[in-house]
Amino acid sequence: MLKFQKISVFLVAALLLAQPLFADSAPRLVPQGSVKLLASGTVVDKEMPAPAGTLMACNGQCYIEANGLQLMGSDKTVFAVHEESDKFSVMVQEGNVEFALKSDAKPVEFKTPFDTLDAKPYMVPTSSDAVVRGNLQVTKERAVLTLTQGSLELTNSEGQKLIHAGNTLVLAQAVVGGAAGTGSAISGASLAGAAVGLGGAAAIGGAIAGTDTNDSPDVSPFRPE
């Protein structure tokens, strides 16, 4: 009887950990520490509905769970999330956000100070969790999107590219004639296996490129126990 109870507890715990990716509900904010809502200055340390489109500063990790999407903001990360009817909008002002995206989730629009990228799963690995994973890191100088599992189709104003696990995209402020330009430029070589090339516009026009980094560590942006 005791053994059966232990197995039941384990199964319930496993279902609870898997539930966020399959939940059909509005995004929830779960601070692992506290979160400051920059618009009002309010500090929260309890689970609550994620404030739509409001920039949040994490003191410790802060976790967002939504329908088919999970996000984990690292300490000192400033970001915002807004669920629209046809997509999720994730703005990262600074810091690091890990993400897990289910195959049937809405597309995600990643906004950084350097560019906006529309992302949707292209290939999801056959595994127990079956999600696309990666992280987006933003500093004052650049934004770096690294994919660690699965494949994503990325689109911006210049075109489309496919990135796969081990690829990294680097977006930085364009430099034209020794001065900063108004668009985004990319450092790095062209992505292998890209679906659509961006041609000469990649030099100065908010373009996408990437670098193969197959030794990237795996990340798991799931809710901590």
JOQUIKA-V875533 format. One record per pair of residues at least 12 apart in sequence whose ideal C-beta (glycine too) atoms are under 7 Angstrom apart, sorted by sequence separation. I is the first residue (numbers start at 1). J is the second residue. D is the distance in whole Angstrom. If there is no record, write none. Layout:
BEGIN
I,J,D
I,J,D
END
This chain:
BEGIN
61,73,7
79,91,6
107,119,6
134,146,6
151,163,7
172,184,7
31,44,6
61,74,6
79,92,5
107,120,4
134,147,4
151,164,5
171,184,5
172,185,6
31,45,5
37,51,6
50,64,5
61,75,6
79,93,6
134,148,6
39,54,5
58,73,5
60,75,6
78,93,4
133,148,5
150,165,6
171,186,6
172,187,6
39,55,7
58,74,7
59,75,7
78,94,5
79,95,7
133,149,4
147,163,5
149,165,5
170,186,6
186,202,6
30,47,5
37,54,5
38,55,4
58,75,6
64,81,5
66,83,6
77,94,7
78,95,6
132,149,6
133,150,7
147,164,7
148,165,6
170,187,5
29,47,7
38,56,7
58,76,6
77,95,3
79,97,6
88,106,6
90,108,6
103,121,5
132,150,3
147,165,5
170,188,5
185,203,7
191,209,7
28,47,6
29,48,5
37,56,6
38,57,6
58,77,5
69,88,6
71,90,7
76,95,6
77,96,6
87,106,5
90,109,7
131,150,7
185,204,6
190,209,6
191,210,4
29,49,7
36,56,7
77,97,6
86,106,6
87,107,5
88,108,5
89,109,5
90,110,5
91,111,4
92,112,6
93,113,7
101,121,6
132,152,6
147,167,5
192,212,6
28,49,6
29,50,4
35,56,5
36,57,4
57,78,5
74,95,6
87,108,7
88,109,7
90,111,7
103,124,4
183,204,6
186,207,6
188,209,5
28,50,6
35,57,7
56,78,7
66,88,7
73,95,6
74,96,4
87,109,5
89,111,7
146,168,5
183,205,5
184,206,4
186,208,6
188,210,6
189,211,6
26,49,6
27,50,4
35,58,6
36,59,7
55,78,6
56,79,6
145,168,7
181,204,6
183,206,4
186,209,4
188,211,4
35,59,7
56,80,6
73,97,5
125,149,6
144,168,6
145,169,4
167,191,6
34,59,5
55,80,5
72,97,7
113,138,7
125,150,5
144,169,7
33,59,5
34,60,7
54,80,6
71,97,6
72,98,4
110,136,6
112,138,5
124,150,5
144,170,5
33,60,2
35,62,5
53,80,6
103,130,6
123,150,6
32,60,5
33,61,7
71,99,5
114,142,7
123,151,4
142,170,6
143,171,4
163,191,6
176,204,6
31,60,7
32,61,4
53,82,4
70,99,7
102,131,5
114,143,5
121,150,6
122,151,4
142,171,6
164,193,7
32,62,7
52,82,5
70,100,4
101,131,6
122,152,6
142,172,4
161,191,6
174,204,5
31,62,5
32,63,6
50,81,5
100,131,5
101,132,5
112,143,4
121,152,6
122,153,4
141,172,6
162,193,6
69,101,6
120,152,7
162,194,6
29,62,7
30,63,4
68,101,7
100,133,5
119,152,5
120,153,5
161,194,5
162,195,5
68,102,4
99,133,7
161,195,6
29,64,6
30,65,7
99,134,6
119,154,5
160,195,6
161,196,7
28,64,7
68,104,6
69,105,5
99,135,7
118,154,7
160,196,4
27,64,5
28,65,5
68,105,3
98,135,4
117,154,5
118,155,4
159,196,5
27,65,7
55,93,6
67,105,7
68,106,7
97,135,6
27,66,4
69,108,7
96,135,6
97,136,5
117,156,5
159,198,5
169,208,6
116,156,6
122,162,6
158,198,5
169,209,7
96,137,4
115,156,6
169,210,5
170,211,7
23,65,7
25,67,7
168,210,6
24,67,5
95,138,6
158,201,5
167,210,5
168,211,5
23,67,6
92,136,5
94,138,5
20,65,4
93,138,7
94,139,7
167,212,6
168,213,5
92,138,5
166,212,6
167,213,7
21,68,6
158,205,5
161,208,5
163,210,6
166,213,6
158,206,6
166,214,4
21,70,6
157,206,5
158,207,4
20,70,6
156,206,6
158,208,7
166,216,6
156,208,6
27,81,6
154,208,6
27,83,6
115,171,5
26,83,7
114,171,4
114,172,6
112,171,7
114,173,6
146,213,7
148,216,6
115,184,4
114,184,4
146,216,5
148,218,5
148,219,5
21,100,7
21,102,5
135,219,6
133,219,6
133,221,7
115,206,5
21,131,7
98,219,5
100,221,5
99,221,6
100,222,7
98,221,4
72,221,4
71,221,6
70,221,5
70,222,6
65,223,6
63,223,5
32,224,6
30,223,7
20,223,6
17,222,7
17,223,7
END
